[in-house]
Amino acid sequence: MGLPLSRPNGTGSVKFSVYPSKYQSRLFQMRSLLQGQRYNERCYPSIPYKPYPASSAHQISDDGLVLRFRAIPEKLVGCDLPSETYWWVDAQFLPYNDSQMIVTSTAYIPRANFPWLPVNDIPAGRILLYTITLSPIGCENFVRTTTRSYPKVQPHPRGDLVGYIQSGDAHILNLDNETVYSQPKDLMTGPYRFMAIAPNGIHLAMICRGQGFYYLKVAQMDVFFRKVQQVSCHKLCPGFVACRTFTDHVECRWSPDSQYLGVSSSLGRMFVVNASSSFSDVTVVCRDLIEDEISNAGCFAFDPRFDHQVVAVGGRCSYQVHIVDVETQSVLFCIPGESEEDPVDCVEYTSSGSLLAVAFHDLVIRIYSTTDGSEIHTVDMKDSCRDLAARLPSLQFPAVQRLSFSLSGTLLTTSMCDGFVSVWNIPTNFSLRYFCKLKILTMLPVRCIKKLNLPTTVKNFLLS
């Protein structure tokens, strides 16, 4: 028995047909998630913003390090790790919550031209919820979560749900470790390898692998993840195919307006496609718009100041970041690296789009102003990651796998291939206007900002 989901009404919001069924509990959860949410609007948490307290127990070191901890607690590591161990780590702040982050990781033994082997006796892909304001930090273990295939987490914009791929199936969990939605793998197109949740909270993008090809699916979130559209990535971007050794990685990201998708592969291909018009509008960024390959699958980000037009892409051969406009098919400007021996590992914008962080392979993160492209801050991680720094000359994979800014932009989290997560302090000169914005967000549920009797420009600023 299914749960019918009616078509959008004239306002573009989601309405439900309700009837008694065994899915009643899921229905209530889904109604609270999607009721009244419009396709062209962002989804926001139903709780106030939680800032990182200024009186935290963690002291900031001279190089800006706030804290550094293992992606998986020591007590869950049941063996001594080989020296060649490579950790796949993904740590991200929860939306509008600078005090908690979701982390997942798996330890591998890399093998040339063969699938990587997960290290035995270490839980593979376990999801953990860390509270970083405590000393020692708090950790909640999602015991039934596991995956052996390059785990990634996708926080839902509501802040209380997490998307996750497990055994090739797509799941969304709540923070009580309960599966709210599930989508099993498709026998025709193969298991899911990555999923992304749109800023509107309604749509999902999933990449699956089957018969040597990758397929992009866009679905609307209901009990059965009703499929909206599906296409082969190779048709949109010739050459976007799977590696026979299963050592490649793929990612996709939604644009801020929930209309476009950026899709990338560790083999160097990257394209942007309009997901709201049957994939009719495609821009092949690498290697058409820029004559370079993307450095790795996670090395691009949409500029949140624009609907979908501007994307930052880290180049593999040029050792620089390209800022491109996919609407005008042009390169706006480039941010060069300090050395041609240090490729770009990953990039990330702050939520306001005022800063762009670029992690280079030499364990240096450079923070740039998006106003004029000037470098305003540098984070040198070599002293805190000395064992990893010693491995850099022979390390052929990204050292920094993910960057995640807190909402305020004052904290930056790095997911490292040595199995650690680091939180860094980023000096920021708050204007009085921005400080008042953060203060207001702590006083009422973020979702209620839209209902305040304020000018539209003020509400847009508070939610930007």
C-alpha positions as CSV (number, residue, x, y, z in Angstrom):
1,M,0.0,0.0,0.0
2,G,1.4,3.3,-1.0
3,L,1.2,6.9,0.2
4,P,-0.2,9.1,-2.6
5,L,1.5,12.5,-3.0
6,S,-0.6,15.0,-4.9
7,R,0.8,17.3,-7.5
8,P,1.9,20.8,-6.4
9,N,-0.8,23.3,-6.0
10,G,-0.7,26.7,-7.6
11,T,1.8,28.0,-5.0
12,G,4.2,25.2,-5.7
13,S,4.0,23.7,-2.3
14,V,3.5,20.0,-1.4
15,K,0.1,18.7,-0.2
16,F,-0.7,15.2,1.0
17,S,-3.6,12.9,0.8
18,V,-4.0,11.3,4.2
19,Y,-5.6,7.9,5.0
20,P,-4.9,5.2,7.6
21,S,-2.2,2.8,6.7
22,K,0.8,0.9,8.2
23,Y,2.9,3.9,7.1
24,Q,1.1,6.3,9.4
25,S,4.2,7.1,11.5
26,R,6.2,7.8,8.4
27,L,3.3,10.0,7.2
28,F,3.5,12.2,10.3
29,Q,7.3,12.6,9.9
30,M,6.9,13.4,6.2
31,R,4.1,15.9,6.8
32,S,6.2,17.8,9.3
33,L,9.1,17.8,6.8
34,L,7.3,18.8,3.6
35,Q,4.0,20.4,4.4
36,G,3.8,23.8,2.8
37,Q,7.4,23.6,1.5
38,R,7.7,25.3,-1.9
39,Y,9.9,23.9,-4.6
40,N,11.5,27.3,-5.3
41,E,12.3,28.1,-1.6
42,R,14.9,26.9,0.7
43,C,14.0,24.6,3.6
44,Y,15.0,25.7,7.1
45,P,15.2,24.1,10.5
46,S,12.3,24.3,12.9
47,I,14.6,25.2,15.8
48,P,16.7,28.3,16.5
49,Y,20.3,28.6,15.3
50,K,22.8,27.0,17.7
51,P,26.1,29.0,17.7
52,Y,29.5,27.7,19.0
53,P,29.8,29.3,22.4
54,A,32.5,31.9,22.9
55,S,33.2,30.4,26.4
56,S,33.9,26.9,25.0
57,A,36.2,24.6,27.0
58,H,38.5,24.2,23.9
59,Q,41.5,26.5,23.7
60,I,42.6,27.9,20.3
61,S,46.2,27.1,19.5
62,D,48.6,29.6,17.9
63,D,47.9,28.1,14.4
64,G,44.2,28.4,14.9
65,L,43.4,24.8,15.8
66,V,40.3,24.5,18.0
67,L,40.3,20.7,18.4
68,R,41.3,17.6,16.5
69,F,39.8,14.2,17.0
70,R,39.6,10.8,15.4
71,A,36.7,10.3,13.0
72,I,35.9,7.1,14.8
73,P,36.5,6.7,18.5
74,E,39.6,4.8,19.6
75,K,37.5,2.2,21.4
76,L,35.9,1.2,18.0
77,V,39.3,0.6,16.4
78,G,40.0,-3.0,17.1
79,C,43.5,-3.4,15.5
80,D,46.8,-1.8,14.8
81,L,46.6,0.0,11.4
82,P,49.1,-0.6,8.6
83,S,51.3,2.3,7.7
84,E,49.7,2.5,4.2
85,T,46.2,2.9,5.6
86,Y,44.2,5.6,3.8
87,W,41.1,6.9,5.6
88,W,38.0,8.1,3.7
89,V,36.4,10.7,6.0
90,D,33.4,13.0,5.6
91,A,32.6,15.5,8.4
92,Q,30.0,18.2,8.1
93,F,28.3,20.7,10.4
94,L,24.6,20.3,10.8
95,P,22.6,23.2,9.2
96,Y,22.3,26.1,11.5
97,N,24.1,24.2,14.2
98,D,27.7,25.2,14.9
99,S,27.9,22.9,17.9
100,Q,27.3,19.5,16.2
101,M,28.6,17.7,13.2
102,I,27.9,14.4,11.4
103,V,30.9,12.3,10.7
104,T,31.5,9.0,8.8
105,S,34.7,7.2,7.8
106,T,36.2,4.0,6.5
107,A,39.8,2.8,6.7
108,Y,41.2,1.3,3.5
109,I,44.3,-0.4,2.1
110,P,44.8,1.2,-1.4
111,R,45.6,-1.2,-4.2
112,A,46.8,-0.1,-7.7
113,N,44.2,-1.2,-10.3
114,F,42.2,-3.2,-7.8
115,P,39.3,-2.2,-5.5
116,W,40.5,-0.9,-2.2
117,L,40.2,-3.3,0.8
118,P,38.5,-2.0,4.0
119,V,40.6,-2.6,7.1
120,N,39.2,-5.5,9.2
121,D,38.0,-4.9,12.8
122,I,37.1,-1.3,12.1
123,P,33.4,-0.4,11.6
124,A,33.2,0.7,7.9
125,G,31.0,3.8,7.3
126,R,29.6,4.2,10.7
127,I,27.7,7.4,11.2
128,L,28.6,9.4,14.3
129,L,27.1,12.6,15.8
130,Y,29.7,14.7,17.6
131,T,28.9,17.5,20.0
132,I,32.1,19.6,19.8
133,T,31.2,22.1,22.6
134,L,31.8,19.4,25.3
135,S,35.1,18.5,26.8
136,P,35.7,15.7,26.1
137,I,33.5,16.0,23.0
138,G,30.3,14.0,23.0
139,C,29.8,11.2,20.5
140,E,26.6,9.3,19.6
141,N,27.0,6.1,17.6
142,F,24.5,5.1,14.9
143,V,25.1,1.4,15.4
144,R,23.2,0.0,12.4
145,T,24.9,2.1,9.8
146,T,27.7,0.6,7.8
147,T,29.1,0.8,4.2
148,R,32.3,-0.4,2.6
149,S,32.1,1.9,-0.4
150,Y,33.6,5.4,0.3
151,P,31.0,6.7,2.8
152,K,29.5,10.2,2.5
153,V,26.9,12.0,4.6
154,Q,24.3,14.5,3.4
155,P,22.6,16.6,6.1
156,H,19.1,17.6,5.2
157,P,18.5,21.4,5.3
158,R,16.1,20.9,8.2
159,G,19.0,19.9,10.3
160,D,17.4,16.8,11.9
161,L,17.8,14.3,9.0
162,V,20.9,12.7,7.3
163,G,21.1,11.1,3.9
164,Y,23.4,8.1,3.5
165,I,24.2,5.3,1.1
166,Q,24.4,1.8,2.7
167,S,24.9,-1.4,0.7
168,G,23.9,0.4,-2.5
169,D,20.6,1.6,-1.1
170,A,19.7,5.2,-0.3
171,H,18.5,6.0,3.2
172,I,17.5,9.1,5.2
173,L,17.9,8.8,9.0
174,N,16.8,11.0,11.8
175,L,19.1,11.9,14.6
176,D,17.6,9.1,16.7
177,N,19.1,6.6,14.2
178,E,15.7,5.7,12.8
179,T,15.3,5.2,9.1
180,V,12.7,7.6,7.8
181,Y,13.0,6.9,4.1
182,S,14.6,4.2,2.0
183,Q,15.2,3.6,-1.7
184,P,16.6,0.2,-2.7
185,K,19.1,-0.1,-5.5
186,D,17.7,-0.5,-9.0
187,L,18.6,-3.8,-10.7
188,M,18.8,-2.2,-14.1
189,T,21.0,0.8,-13.2
190,G,22.9,-0.7,-10.3
191,P,23.6,0.4,-6.7
192,Y,23.6,4.0,-5.6
193,R,27.1,5.6,-5.1
194,F,26.2,9.1,-4.0
195,M,23.1,11.2,-3.0
196,A,22.5,14.9,-2.6
197,I,19.5,16.6,-1.0
198,A,18.3,19.8,-2.6
199,P,18.2,23.1,-0.5
200,N,14.4,23.0,-0.9
201,G,14.4,19.7,1.2
202,I,12.1,18.0,-1.3
203,H,14.2,16.7,-4.2
204,L,17.0,14.2,-4.1
205,A,19.7,13.6,-6.7
206,M,21.3,10.1,-6.7
207,I,24.1,8.7,-8.8
208,C,24.1,4.9,-9.4
209,R,26.5,2.7,-11.2
210,G,25.6,-0.1,-13.6
211,Q,27.2,-1.9,-16.5
212,G,30.2,0.4,-16.6
213,F,28.1,3.6,-16.7
214,Y,26.9,6.2,-14.2
215,Y,23.2,7.2,-14.1
216,L,21.8,10.4,-12.6
217,K,18.4,10.2,-11.0
218,V,16.3,13.0,-9.6
219,A,13.5,12.0,-7.2
220,Q,10.9,13.7,-5.1
221,M,10.9,12.7,-1.5
222,D,8.0,10.6,-0.4
223,V,7.8,7.1,1.1
224,F,8.9,5.5,-2.1
225,F,11.3,8.2,-3.4
226,R,9.1,8.6,-6.4
227,K,11.4,8.8,-9.5
228,V,11.0,11.9,-11.5
229,Q,13.7,11.5,-14.2
230,Q,16.8,9.5,-15.0
231,V,19.6,9.8,-17.6
232,S,23.0,8.4,-18.3
233,C,25.8,10.7,-17.3
234,H,27.7,9.7,-20.5
235,K,24.9,11.1,-22.6
236,L,25.2,14.5,-20.9
237,C,29.0,14.5,-20.7
238,P,30.7,12.2,-23.2
239,G,33.4,10.2,-21.4
240,F,31.7,10.3,-18.0
241,V,32.0,6.6,-17.4
242,A,32.9,4.3,-14.6
243,C,36.4,2.9,-13.9
244,R,36.7,-0.9,-14.3
245,T,38.7,-1.2,-11.1
246,F,36.0,0.5,-9.0
247,T,38.5,3.0,-7.6
248,D,36.8,6.1,-8.9
249,H,34.5,8.4,-7.0
250,V,31.5,10.5,-8.1
251,E,29.7,13.4,-6.4
252,C,26.8,15.7,-7.2
253,R,25.7,19.0,-5.6
254,W,22.5,21.0,-5.9
255,S,22.7,24.7,-6.8
256,P,21.3,27.2,-4.2
257,D,18.0,27.5,-6.2
258,S,17.5,23.7,-6.2
259,Q,17.2,23.9,-10.0
260,Y,20.7,22.8,-11.3
261,L,23.0,19.9,-10.4
262,G,26.8,19.8,-10.6
263,V,28.1,16.3,-11.2
264,S,31.7,15.3,-11.1
265,S,34.0,12.3,-11.3
266,S,37.5,11.6,-9.8
267,L,38.5,10.7,-13.4
268,G,38.4,14.4,-14.3
269,R,34.9,15.0,-15.8
270,M,32.5,17.6,-14.5
271,F,29.2,19.1,-15.8
272,V,26.3,21.2,-14.7
273,V,22.8,20.3,-15.8
274,N,19.3,21.8,-15.3
275,A,17.5,19.1,-13.3
276,S,14.2,20.9,-13.5
277,S,13.8,20.7,-17.3
278,S,14.5,17.1,-18.2
279,F,18.2,17.6,-18.3
280,S,17.9,19.8,-21.4
281,D,20.4,22.5,-20.4
282,V,23.9,21.0,-20.0
283,T,27.3,22.7,-19.6
284,V,30.3,20.5,-19.7
285,V,32.7,22.4,-17.4
286,C,35.7,19.9,-17.6
287,R,37.1,19.8,-20.3
288,D,35.0,22.0,-22.5
289,L,34.4,25.3,-20.6
290,I,37.9,25.0,-19.1
291,E,40.7,23.0,-20.7
292,D,41.5,21.2,-17.5
293,E,40.2,18.2,-15.5
294,I,38.6,18.6,-12.1
295,S,41.2,17.7,-9.5
296,N,38.9,15.1,-7.7
297,A,35.2,14.5,-7.4
298,G,34.6,16.8,-4.4
299,C,36.6,19.7,-5.8
300,F,33.7,22.1,-6.8
301,A,31.1,24.3,-5.1
302,F,28.3,26.6,-6.2
303,D,28.6,30.2,-5.0
304,P,25.6,30.7,-2.7
305,R,25.3,34.4,-3.7
306,F,23.9,33.3,-7.1
307,D,21.0,31.0,-8.0
308,H,23.1,28.6,-10.0
309,Q,25.3,30.6,-12.3
310,V,28.7,30.7,-10.6
311,V,30.8,27.6,-9.7
312,A,34.3,27.2,-8.3
313,V,36.2,24.3,-9.8
314,G,39.7,23.0,-8.7
315,G,41.8,22.1,-11.7
316,R,44.0,19.0,-11.8
317,C,46.6,20.2,-14.3
318,S,46.6,23.9,-13.8
319,Y,46.9,23.8,-10.0
320,Q,44.4,26.6,-9.7
321,V,40.7,27.3,-8.9
322,H,38.6,28.4,-11.9
323,I,35.6,30.6,-11.1
324,V,33.2,29.9,-14.0
325,D,29.8,31.3,-15.1
326,V,27.8,28.4,-16.5
327,E,25.1,30.7,-17.9
328,T,27.4,32.8,-20.0
329,Q,29.8,29.9,-20.6
330,S,32.8,32.0,-19.4
331,V,35.6,31.8,-16.9
332,L,35.3,34.8,-14.6
333,F,38.8,34.6,-13.1
334,C,41.3,32.1,-11.7
335,I,42.9,31.7,-8.3
336,P,46.5,30.3,-8.8
337,G,48.1,28.0,-6.4
338,E,51.4,28.7,-4.7
339,S,53.2,25.8,-6.4
340,E,52.7,23.5,-9.4
341,E,53.5,20.6,-7.1
342,D,50.5,21.1,-4.9
343,P,47.2,20.4,-6.6
344,V,43.8,21.5,-5.2
345,D,42.2,18.9,-2.9
346,C,38.8,20.6,-2.3
347,V,37.0,23.9,-2.2
348,E,34.1,25.3,-0.1
349,Y,32.2,28.6,0.3
350,T,30.8,30.0,3.5
351,S,27.0,30.1,3.7
352,S,27.0,33.8,2.9
353,G,29.3,33.3,0.0
354,S,31.7,36.0,1.2
355,L,34.7,33.6,1.6
356,L,36.1,30.8,-0.4
357,A,38.3,28.2,1.2
358,V,40.7,26.2,-1.0
359,A,42.6,23.2,0.5
360,F,45.8,22.4,-1.3
361,H,47.6,19.1,-1.2
362,D,50.5,20.5,0.9
363,L,48.1,20.7,3.9
364,V,47.6,24.5,3.5
365,I,44.2,26.0,3.3
366,R,43.9,29.5,1.8
367,I,40.9,31.7,2.5
368,Y,39.9,34.1,-0.2
369,S,37.5,37.0,-0.3
370,T,35.0,36.5,-3.1
371,T,34.7,40.3,-3.5
372,D,38.1,40.9,-5.0
373,G,39.8,37.4,-4.9
374,S,42.4,38.5,-2.3
375,E,43.8,36.0,0.2
376,I,42.8,37.1,3.7
377,H,43.8,34.1,5.8
378,T,46.0,31.0,5.7
379,V,45.6,27.8,7.7
380,D,48.8,25.7,7.8
381,M,48.0,22.2,9.1
382,K,51.5,20.6,8.8
383,D,52.3,21.0,12.6
384,S,49.1,19.3,13.7
385,C,49.3,16.6,11.0
386,R,53.0,15.7,11.1
387,D,52.6,12.0,10.3
388,L,50.4,12.9,7.3
389,A,52.8,15.6,6.2
390,A,55.6,13.0,6.1
391,R,53.5,10.9,3.7
392,L,52.7,13.7,1.3
393,P,55.5,13.1,-1.2
394,S,54.1,9.6,-1.9
395,L,50.4,10.3,-1.4
396,Q,48.6,10.1,-4.7
397,F,45.1,10.8,-3.3
398,P,43.5,13.9,-1.6
399,A,44.9,14.7,1.8
400,V,41.9,16.9,2.6
401,Q,38.7,15.3,1.5
402,R,36.0,17.7,2.7
403,L,35.7,21.3,4.0
404,S,32.7,22.4,6.0
405,F,32.1,25.9,7.3
406,S,29.9,26.7,10.3
407,L,27.0,29.0,9.7
408,S,28.9,32.0,11.2
409,G,31.9,31.3,9.1
410,T,34.2,31.4,12.1
411,L,34.8,27.6,12.2
412,L,36.2,25.4,9.4
413,T,36.2,21.6,9.6
414,T,38.6,19.5,7.6
415,S,38.2,15.8,6.9
416,M,41.6,14.3,6.7
417,C,42.9,11.1,5.1
418,D,44.8,10.2,8.3
419,G,41.4,9.5,10.0
420,F,41.2,12.7,11.9
421,V,38.8,15.6,11.9
422,S,40.1,19.1,12.7
423,V,38.2,22.3,13.6
424,W,39.9,25.6,12.8
425,N,39.2,29.1,13.9
426,I,38.8,31.5,11.0
427,P,39.3,35.2,12.0
428,T,36.2,37.1,10.8
429,N,35.5,40.8,11.2
430,F,31.7,40.8,11.9
431,S,29.8,43.9,11.0
432,L,27.2,45.0,13.5
433,R,24.5,44.1,10.9
434,Y,25.8,40.6,10.6
435,F,26.2,40.2,14.4
436,C,22.6,41.2,14.9
437,K,21.6,38.7,12.2
438,L,23.2,35.8,14.1
439,K,21.7,37.0,17.4
440,I,18.2,37.1,15.9
441,L,18.6,33.6,14.5
442,T,19.2,32.3,18.0
443,M,15.9,33.7,19.4
444,L,13.3,31.9,17.3
445,P,13.0,28.9,15.0
446,V,14.8,29.7,11.7
447,R,11.8,28.4,9.7
448,C,9.6,31.2,11.3
449,I,11.8,34.0,9.9
450,K,9.8,33.9,6.7
451,K,6.5,34.6,8.6
452,L,7.8,37.7,10.4
453,N,6.2,41.0,9.5
454,L,9.4,42.4,8.1
455,P,10.4,43.8,4.7
456,T,11.3,41.0,2.3
457,T,14.9,42.4,1.9
458,V,15.4,42.1,5.7
459,K,14.1,38.5,5.8
460,N,16.2,37.5,2.8
461,F,19.3,38.9,4.6
462,L,18.5,37.0,7.8
463,L,18.2,33.7,5.8
464,S,21.1,34.3,3.5
